[in-house]
Amino acid sequence: MPMIPINIDELLDGTIIEDNRIEFKSDWNPEKVLHTICAFANDYDNIGGGYIVVGVAEIDGRPIDYKGFDPKTLPAVERELSELCNLISPKYVPSISLEKYHGKDLLVIWVPGGEMRPYKCPVSLGKRKTDGGERAYYIRNLTHTVRANRDEEISLIRRANRTPFDDMINEDASVNDIRRGLVTDFLNRVNSGIDYNGIENLDLYRLLRIVRGPPEAVKPVNIGLMMFSDDPERFFRNAHIEVVSIPDPSGESMDEVIFRGPLDDQIRNALRYIKGMFIRERVLKLPDKAESIRFFNYPYKAVEETLVNAIYHRDYEIPEPVKVMVYPDRMEIFNRPGPDRSISDERIARFDLKNDCYLNSRIGDFLKELKLTEGRSTGIPRVINSLKENGSGMPVYETDPDRRYLRVIIPVHEAFLEGSGDSVGTADKAKSAYRSPDETKALILESLRVNGCQSSSVLSMSLGYKGVNNTFRRCLRELMDEGEIEYLYPDSPKDKRQKIRLARRRV
């Protein structure tokens, strides 16, 4: 019996899967289960389908009592579920799993968005044997399953014909372009309940819906290549993150670092670099106050949410990377395209950029499971709240009349414009003081592998150091003596353009 792709505890704690993607049933109710399967399979809002949990009493979509599900009835329920699925047109088959939660057995039905939507099913099971009677489309409305009205039917049919880009089959790739090690690493990191040992690659990939197609022509879908291939840029040109520091308006001292690899690695490495290189804390002691005031030039949460949103909402058919530009007075995060044309300038000014239809539907699901984001439509409010709590100015969401791009401008905290006070490094800097030389050397090699050629100052700060200290210099010297790294300009060690790279024998 297939397992659900998420740990049962994380499914039910409400931090990864939104309420509208879970339907609780106190008892097995075939007709209501059928309608909910149909609704999740239709995936009206492109949210990735959902889960039906049987054995849980609820009020307004919230669990109030974990009654449990009798496992002795499972064979009969499985047979009935198979019959129900035959009533859905076109036929749809979900995954079913018996899960243990706080000592209680629960039946979990996983219903991903269907590949052949829209789906219809009988309104009533009174004529199940003949499959007669009225049939209808069902959709999700917040935490409820409802019958679609006429306008919703038309919209459902229109949306179903627009498969999100990240869920499209990539005809230029093969299953071998997905690396199993990256898949199993992901499952381990999200604490999935899937026991992948002994499962063939194709079966595992089909379970995660990262491949699709008939047995003779199975192909990866785009999200599989974005998350689980070593080099997504083979398939999506410029699918990387560029972080550019411009401390001088003339651009003469500009420094650029590029982050490549699977999307989640890009995000983590870019955020780690930004945190170590650019984010600073300031502590002010006020007269007659016991507690000091702490604030940052840029609150990390605002930067994180904005960058993740850019990765999630970018158009991967446009060969332009997500860019982070750091100036003395602001940070800019740029991606294409801009907001939907239906979103007015007035809504943008109110920070209301919520869209009903997304270019991508599954990137967000994977990033949520990795706890890199919390869900659709929550990013901008979190950015706003983070800036307010930090005492920073409000962001600017800038686009053009044709909505070809979105530039998010995060202002530096005004206290940092003056350059006064002592700044304190991030928590990563504190941790760096306790690293062993071997740990530092390993991090240097990893940073060079991921980010490519870097100056010593950039490299040191990406590791959390305030600057190039004696410990860092010693580690660099030892790595050079060991033949692991080398200068870009070996004949001119003090060249202003000097950078460090992996030794060519390692590349």
N, C-alpha and C positions, 0 to 999 in steps of 0.2 A: 504494500500500500504506500503510495507516494507521501512524503512528508511535506508540510508547509515550509516555505522558504524563509521563515523567520522564527526565532525562538518564541515559544508560547508566552513566556513572561513579558517579553518586549512587545508582543502583539497586543496584550491586554493592559499594559500600564499607561497607554495613551501618549507616549512620547514620540513614537515613530509613525504609527498608523493613525490617521485622523479618525474622529468619531464617525464621519460620514462613509468611511470605508469598512465599518464593522456593523453587522446586524446580529443582535442577540436574540435567541429563541429559547424560551423556557423549556419547551418540549418539541419533539419532532412533529411538525405540521407540514405535510407534503405540499399543500396548495400555496401556503405562504413562502415556503422554501423555494418552490418553483418560480414564483414571481420575483423573488429576490435574486436568484441565480440569473434570471433573464435581465434584471436591472443592472447588476454588476457586469454581466457580459456585454451589455450595450455601452457601458462606460461613457455615459452622456457627456460628462465633463472632462474626459481624458485624464482621469486620476489614477488609472492603473487597475480598475476593478476593485474587488474587496473580499471580505471574509464573512462567512456565516458561522456563528458559534452557538451550538445547541447544548443546552444544559445550564443556561444563565437567564435568570429573570431580570427584566429591565424596566425602567421608566424613562420615557423621553430619550431613548438611545443610550442610557447610562446603566451599567450593571448594578443591581442591588442585592442579588443573592445567587451564589454559585451552587445551584442545586445538584449539578452533575448529570451525566448521561450514562445509562445502563449499558455497559459494553456487551452484555448478552444479546442485546437487540441489534448489534452492529450488522451481522450478515443480512438480516431482513431489511434494514435501512439501506444498505448498499444495493440490494436488489431493487428496492422501490425507487431509489435515486436514479438507477440506470433506466428504469421505465419513464421517470419524469423527464430525463434528458432527451428521450426519444420524442417527447412532445414539443420540444423547443425547435423552432424552425428559423434558420438551418440548425442542424443538430449541434449541441454544445455539451461537452463533458468536462466538469470541474475536477479538481483533486480533493480527496477526502482523507482525513487523518484523525485518529484517536489520540488525544493529547492529555497529559496529566498536569493539573494545575492546582497547587495547594492541597494535594491529596484527593482531588476530585477528577473523574474522567470527564472530558469535554470532547464533543464531536466538532471538528473544524472543517469547513468546506471552503477551499480556496478557489476564488472565481476571478481569474485575470480577465481584462478586457478582451473580448473575442476577436478573432481574426476575420470573421465573416459577418460582422454586425452590419445592419441591425437585426435583432432577434425578436421573434414573437412567441407567445405561448398562450395556452388556453386561459381564459378568465376564470373558469370554473372547472374542477376535475370531475364533475358529475357525469360527463360523457367521455371519460378517459379512454375507455376501451375502443371507441370508434374514432377518437380524436375529432369529434364533432363539436359544435357549439362555437361560441364567439372566441376570437383570438385577439390579442392586443400586445402593444409594446409596453414595456415597463422600464422605468428609469429611477435613479436615486434623486430625492429631494431632501437635502441635508442628511438627517439620519434615518429617513423613512424611504420605503419603496412605494412608488405611486404609479398609477397607470398614466401613460403619456397622453396629453391632450393633442388636439389636431396640430397646433402650432409646434408643439414639442416633437411630434412625429416627423413633421417636415424638417425641423432642425436636426433631429437625430439622423435621418437619412442623409442629409447634407454633410454633417460632421463625420459620419461613418465612412464616407467616401474620401475623407482626407486623413489618411494615416499619418500620425506624427512622424517626423523625420527619424527620430531615434529608434522607432519601432519598424522601420522599413527594412526589407531584405537588401543586402548589399551584394549585387551580382558580381562585383569585381574582387570579392574575397572568397576564401574557402574556410571550412571549419578548422583547418590546421592553423589558421591565423589567430585563433583563440588559444591562449596558453592556459592549460589546466591548472598549473601552479598558481596563477593569478586568481583563478576562480576559487580554488580551495582556500587560498589565503583570505579572500573576501568572506567566504562562509565562516571561517574561523573567527575573523574580526567581528562579525555581526552576531556571533554566538548562535548560528543557525542550528536548527534541530535536524538538518539533513545529514545522514550518515553516508558520506560520499565514497567510502571505501568499498571497493568491489563494483561500483557503478561505472559503466562504460562512459567515455567522454560524451558521446552523442546523447545518451539518456540523461546525463547530468545537465548538459547544456539545454536540452529540451525542457527539463524541469524548471530551469531558471528563465526560460523563454528568451534565450539569447541566440538561438538558431531556429530556423523555420523552413518548411518545404517538404516535398515528398521524399521518400527514402532514397530515391535515385538522384536527387538534386538538392540535398540539404545545404543551406547557406546561412552565414551569420546575419543577424540583424545588426543595425548600426550601433545600438547600445552595447552589444557584445564586444564590438571592436573598440569602442571608445573606452570601455572599462577594463577589458581583459586581453588586449593585444599589447605587445611591447612597444609598438610604434604606431599609434593612431594616425599620425600624419601621413602614413602611406596611403590612407584612404580618405582622409579629410585634411586637405591642404591648410597649413598654418593653424592646425588645431593645437595651439600652445598658448602659454601666458607669457607676455613680455612685461618685465618690471624695469622701468627707466627712471633713474634719478637725475634731476636737472637742478642742481643747487645754484647754478649761475644762469640767469636769463639768456645769456649769450649762447648757451649750450656747449661751451668749450670743454667743460668738465663732466659732460654727460656720461653716465655709466649704465649699461644695459645688461640684464641677466634674463635668459630665456629658460622656461621650465617646460619640459616635455615629458612624454610617457602617458600612462593611463590617466584619465581625468582626475581621479581622486589623489593620485601621486602629485600631479601638477598643482592641485589646490593646496595640499598639505605643505609641499616644498616652497611654494610661493608665499604662503602665509607665514611659514617659519622664517623665511628670509626677510619679509617685510617687518615682522615683529622684532627680529634681532637688529635689523639695519636702520629702521626708521621710527619705530614707536618708542617714545620716551615718556617717562613719568616725572612729575614734579610734585614736591612736597612743600607745603607752606604752613608755617607755624604762626597762628594768629595770637595777638596779645589777649590775655585773660581767657584763653580757650585751652582746655586740656587736650583736645584732639586736634591733630593736624588735618589739613585739607589735601587730599590726593587727587590728582587729575592727570590726564594724558594729552599729548599733542593730538593724537588720534585714538579714540577708543577702539580697542581691538575688535570688539563685537561688530561695530559698524563697518569696519573694513572687511571682516570675514563675510558678513551677510551680503554686502554689496558685490564682492568678488564671486561668491557662490551663485548669486542671482545672475551675474553676467555669464558664467559658464553654463548655467541651466537654460537661459533664454536666448543664447546666441544662435545665429543661423550658420550651421556647419557646412552649408553649401556655398557660403560667401568666404573666400579664402583670405580672411583677415583675422588676426589673433585678438584675443582679449588683451587689452593694454592697461597697465597701471603706471601712471605718470606721477612722480613725486616732486613737487616744487617746494620752495621755502615756505609758502603760505597756504598750500592746499595739496590734496591728493585727488587725482582724477582716475576714474575707472571707466574704460570705453569698450563698447561692444556693438556689433551689428546683428540684427536691425534694431530700430527704435521701437517704441510702443505701437500697439495696433492703431490704425488710422481712426478707428471708432472712438478712441480715447481723446477727448478734447484737451486743448491747452489749459483750460480751467481745471480739469481733473488732474493734469500733470502738476499744476501749481499747488494743488491740495495733496500731492503725493499719492493720488489714487490712480495707480497704473494696473489695477487688476483687469485681467483679460479673461474672456470666457473660453478661449481656444488657444492652445499652446503649440508652438513649433515642435517641442519635445514633450513627451509625457513621462518617460521612464528614467531620465537622468535624475530628476528630483527624488524618485523612489529609492534608487541606489544610494544617493548621497544622504538621504534621511537615515537609512539603515546604518550608514557609517557615521551618523551623528555629525555630519558636516552642514546640515541645514535642518530646519524644523518643519518645513512644509510650505505649500503654495500659499501665497497671499500674506505670509507672516514676515517676510524679509524686510520690507520697507518700514512697517511699524517698529520692528526691532532696531533698525538703524536709527530711526527718529528717537526712540526711547533711550538708546545708548548715548546719543549725542546730548540729549537733554540732561541725563544723569551726570555726564562729564562736564557740563557747563559750556559745551561747544555751541557754535552757531549751527543753523540748520543747513542741510545739504541742498544742492541744486541739481535738478534732473533736467538735462538739456537735450533737445533734439531739433531736427529740422522739419519744415512743413511736410516733407515726403516721408518722414519717420524712417530715414535710412540708418540712423545711428542713435545710440543713447549714451550720453556722457554724464556720469554721476560725479559731482564735485563735492568732496568732503573738506570743509575748511579746517585749517589748523586752529587749535585753541589759541585765543588771542594772547594769552600769557606767554606763549612761545614765540610770538612775533617780536617781543622785546628782547629776547635772549637773556633774560635775567633769571636768577635762581639756579640752584644746583639741580640738575636732572639726574634721575636715577634710572638705571637700565631695567629691562623687563625681567620677569622671573627666570627666563632662560639664561640670563647673564649670571644670576645667582647660582644656578645649577652648574654653570660652566666652571666655577671655581673648584668644584669637587670632582671633575673628570680626571681620570688617569691619563698619562701621556698616550697609552695605547688606544684609549677611547677617543681622544682628540684626533689622533692620526687616522683612525677608522672613519670618523666623521668628515675629516678633510677629504679623504678619498671618495666618500659617498657624495659629498657636495660637488666635487669636480665631475663625478660620473653623471650626476643628474643635471647640473647647471652648466657644465662646460667650463671653458677658460675663464678665470676670474683674477682680479687684482688681489693682493694679499689683504688689503683693508676690507674689501667686500667679503672675501672668504672668511676672515676672522669674525666679522660682525654677523654673518649668516649663521655662525656657530654659537652666537650669544655673547661674544667678548666685546668689551667696549672699544677695543682697538687691538693693534698688533703688539701683544705683550711678549715677555721673554719666554713663557711656556709655549705659546703659539709658534714663535720663531724657532725654538728648539725642535718642535715637532716637524716643522717645514724642512729644516736642515737635515734631520734624520731621514725623512722620506726621500729627500733628494739624494742623500748618500746611499740609500737603499735602492735607488733607481726607480722609485715608484712615481715620482713627479718630476717636472722639469720647468724651466723658464721658457716663456714664449720667445724671448730674445736672449738666448744663453750667453751671447758675446757681450751683452750690455746689461748686466744685472741691475743697474741703477736707472735704467731708462724709465722716463715718466710714464710711458705706455706699458710698462712691464706687467705681465700677468703670469699666472701659474696654470699649468694644465697637467693632466695625466701623462705619464711617459708614454711615448708612442708604442712601446711594446705591450702596454696594458690596454690600449684602445682597440 
